[in-house]
Amino acid sequence: MTHYEKQIHHRISRFVPENSVGLAFGLWKKKPFRFVIAKARNSKLGDFRKKPSEDWAVITVNENLNPYSFLITFVHEVAHHWVYEKHNGRVSPHGKEWKDAFKALMLPFQTPDIFPEGILRALNLYMINPKAASLSDIRLAKALKAYDPINPDEVSLLELAHGQKFMLENRLFEKQETRRTRVRCKEVKSGKYYLVHKMAMIIPE
């Protein structure tokens, strides 16, 4: 292993389930990319980007995810990378090509050696027709959230009543109408509206 490969292997091993490290690193080694551990973002769990002027694509995954969420997000973004290399950005980001790639790449990980039974059951159902955001599948989102670090002051936004105020990222919001996977929320100080995922963990006022 080169020094850089050792760095990537170590970076992956810090965040994914122990029994998945070899498989996850193997995905990187087959089609290398810049792998960045990002600070927590409420708008997304990870992302993929490739600029024509750059040799390597960049994949980021949020550092605050539990190992199972991290792994699913990692493979989700690697699927984008593989599809981009094959089609050079000429297909829909979450269309059939991405779904097929994601399902194929995820399949070796879908074992009880890697995922707890509750997550695996929900994951297997989700992977039949994966959506752009894994947390849009409420069954899978709840199964994954059970393994998040516990903060006794936090609840999911879904649990709040319409009009109730809450804190998120040290800002005060008011919950408005719920959409399919996100909630329209008003920042009290600025009056601006934001869409927040309904499974986001917040602190009620």
C-alpha positions as CSV (number, residue, x, y, z in Angstrom):
1,M,0.0,0.0,0.0
2,T,1.3,3.5,-0.8
3,H,1.3,6.2,1.8
4,Y,-1.7,7.8,0.3
5,E,-3.6,4.5,0.1
6,K,-2.9,4.0,3.8
7,Q,-4.3,7.5,4.5
8,I,-7.5,6.7,2.7
9,H,-7.8,3.3,4.3
10,H,-7.4,4.9,7.7
11,R,-9.9,7.6,6.9
12,I,-12.5,5.1,5.9
13,S,-11.8,2.8,8.8
14,R,-12.5,5.6,11.3
15,F,-16.1,6.0,10.2
16,V,-17.6,2.8,8.7
17,P,-18.5,-0.5,10.5
18,E,-15.5,-2.6,11.1
19,N,-16.5,-5.5,8.9
20,S,-17.1,-3.2,6.0
21,V,-13.7,-1.5,5.8
22,G,-12.1,-3.8,3.3
23,L,-15.1,-3.6,0.9
24,A,-15.4,0.2,1.2
25,F,-11.7,0.7,0.6
26,G,-11.9,-1.7,-2.4
27,L,-14.5,0.7,-4.0
28,W,-12.1,3.6,-3.6
29,K,-9.1,1.6,-5.0
30,K,-11.0,0.5,-8.1
31,K,-11.9,4.1,-9.0
32,P,-9.9,6.5,-6.8
33,F,-11.3,9.9,-5.8
34,R,-10.5,12.6,-3.3
35,F,-12.3,11.6,-0.1
36,V,-13.2,14.5,2.3
37,I,-14.7,14.2,5.7
38,A,-17.0,17.2,6.0
39,K,-18.5,19.0,9.0
40,A,-22.1,18.3,9.8
41,R,-24.5,19.7,7.2
42,N,-28.3,19.8,7.6
43,S,-28.8,20.2,3.8
44,K,-27.1,16.9,2.9
45,L,-25.3,13.9,4.2
46,G,-22.7,13.7,1.5
47,D,-22.0,14.8,-2.1
48,F,-20.2,14.0,-5.3
49,R,-18.7,16.6,-7.7
50,K,-16.4,16.4,-10.7
51,K,-15.0,19.4,-12.5
52,P,-13.8,18.9,-16.1
53,S,-10.6,20.8,-15.2
54,E,-9.7,18.4,-12.3
55,D,-8.3,14.9,-12.7
56,W,-10.1,13.4,-9.7
57,A,-13.7,13.6,-8.5
58,V,-14.4,14.7,-4.9
59,I,-16.7,12.8,-2.5
60,T,-17.6,14.2,0.9
61,V,-19.4,12.6,3.7
62,N,-20.5,14.3,7.0
63,E,-18.4,13.4,10.0
64,N,-21.3,13.3,12.4
65,L,-23.1,10.3,10.9
66,N,-23.2,7.0,12.7
67,P,-21.2,4.2,11.0
68,Y,-24.2,2.7,9.3
69,S,-25.4,6.0,7.9
70,F,-21.9,6.9,6.9
71,L,-21.4,3.7,5.0
72,I,-24.7,4.0,3.1
73,T,-23.9,7.6,2.2
74,F,-20.4,6.7,1.1
75,V,-21.6,4.0,-1.3
76,H,-24.4,6.3,-2.5
77,E,-21.8,8.9,-3.5
78,V,-19.4,6.3,-5.0
79,A,-22.3,5.2,-7.2
80,H,-22.5,8.7,-8.6
81,H,-18.7,8.6,-9.2
82,W,-19.0,5.3,-11.2
83,V,-22.0,6.6,-13.2
84,Y,-20.2,9.8,-14.0
85,E,-17.1,8.0,-15.2
86,K,-19.2,5.8,-17.5
87,H,-21.6,8.5,-18.9
88,N,-19.7,11.7,-18.3
89,G,-22.6,13.5,-16.7
90,R,-25.0,12.8,-19.6
91,V,-27.6,11.0,-17.5
92,S,-30.0,12.0,-14.7
93,P,-28.2,12.2,-11.3
94,H,-30.6,9.8,-9.6
95,G,-32.0,8.0,-12.7
96,K,-31.9,4.3,-13.7
97,E,-28.1,4.3,-14.2
98,W,-27.4,5.5,-10.7
99,K,-30.1,3.2,-9.1
100,D,-28.5,0.2,-10.9
101,A,-25.0,1.2,-9.8
102,F,-26.0,1.9,-6.2
103,K,-27.8,-1.4,-5.9
104,A,-24.9,-3.3,-7.4
105,L,-22.3,-1.6,-5.2
106,M,-24.4,-1.8,-2.0
107,L,-25.3,-5.5,-2.4
108,P,-22.0,-7.0,-0.9
109,F,-22.5,-4.8,2.2
110,Q,-26.1,-6.0,2.8
111,T,-25.2,-8.7,5.3
112,P,-25.8,-9.3,9.1
113,D,-22.0,-9.1,9.5
114,I,-22.1,-5.4,8.7
115,F,-25.6,-4.2,9.6
116,P,-27.8,-4.9,12.6
117,E,-31.0,-6.8,11.9
118,G,-33.3,-3.8,12.1
119,I,-31.3,-1.6,9.8
120,L,-30.7,-4.5,7.4
121,R,-34.4,-5.3,7.1
122,A,-35.2,-1.6,6.3
123,L,-32.2,-1.3,4.0
124,N,-33.1,-4.3,1.9
125,L,-36.6,-2.8,1.3
126,Y,-35.1,0.6,0.5
127,M,-32.6,-0.8,-2.0
128,I,-35.4,-2.4,-4.1
129,N,-35.9,1.1,-5.5
130,P,-33.5,3.5,-3.8
131,K,-34.4,7.2,-3.7
132,A,-32.1,10.3,-4.0
133,A,-32.0,10.7,-0.2
134,S,-31.9,7.6,2.1
135,L,-33.6,9.5,4.9
136,S,-36.6,10.1,2.7
137,D,-37.4,6.4,3.5
138,I,-38.9,6.9,7.0
139,R,-38.5,3.2,7.9
140,L,-34.8,3.3,7.1
141,A,-34.3,6.7,8.7
142,K,-35.8,5.5,12.0
143,A,-33.7,2.4,12.0
144,L,-30.5,4.3,11.4
145,K,-31.4,7.0,13.9
146,A,-31.5,4.4,16.7
147,Y,-27.7,4.2,16.4
148,D,-27.1,7.9,16.6
149,P,-25.4,9.3,19.7
150,I,-28.0,10.2,22.3
151,N,-28.7,13.8,23.3
152,P,-31.5,13.8,25.9
153,D,-32.5,17.3,24.9
154,E,-33.1,16.4,21.2
155,V,-36.1,15.1,19.4
156,S,-36.9,14.8,15.7
157,L,-38.5,17.7,14.0
158,L,-41.3,15.3,13.0
159,E,-42.4,15.1,16.6
160,L,-43.1,18.9,17.0
161,A,-46.5,20.5,16.5
162,H,-47.1,23.1,13.8
163,G,-46.0,26.5,15.0
164,Q,-43.8,25.2,17.7
165,K,-40.4,26.8,18.1
166,F,-37.0,25.0,18.2
167,M,-33.3,25.5,18.1
168,L,-31.1,24.2,15.3
169,E,-27.5,25.2,14.8
170,N,-27.9,27.9,17.5
171,R,-30.7,29.6,15.6
172,L,-34.4,29.8,16.6
173,F,-36.9,28.5,14.1
174,E,-40.7,28.0,14.0
175,K,-42.1,24.9,12.4
176,Q,-44.5,25.5,9.5
177,E,-46.1,23.0,7.1
178,T,-44.7,19.5,6.5
179,R,-44.0,18.4,3.0
180,R,-43.2,14.9,1.8
181,T,-39.7,14.6,3.4
182,R,-39.0,18.1,4.6
183,V,-40.6,20.8,6.8
184,R,-40.9,24.5,5.9
185,C,-39.4,26.3,8.8
186,K,-39.2,30.1,9.6
187,E,-36.1,31.5,11.2
188,V,-37.5,33.8,13.8
189,K,-34.8,36.4,13.7
190,S,-34.5,36.9,9.9
191,G,-38.0,35.9,8.9
192,K,-36.5,33.7,6.2
193,Y,-37.8,30.2,5.3
194,Y,-35.8,27.0,5.1
195,L,-36.6,23.4,4.3
196,V,-35.4,21.1,7.0
197,H,-35.6,17.3,6.8
198,K,-38.4,16.1,9.1
199,M,-36.1,13.5,10.7
200,A,-33.5,16.3,11.7
201,M,-32.7,16.3,15.4
202,I,-33.6,19.6,17.0
203,I,-34.0,21.1,20.5
204,P,-37.6,22.2,21.3
205,E,-38.1,25.6,23.0
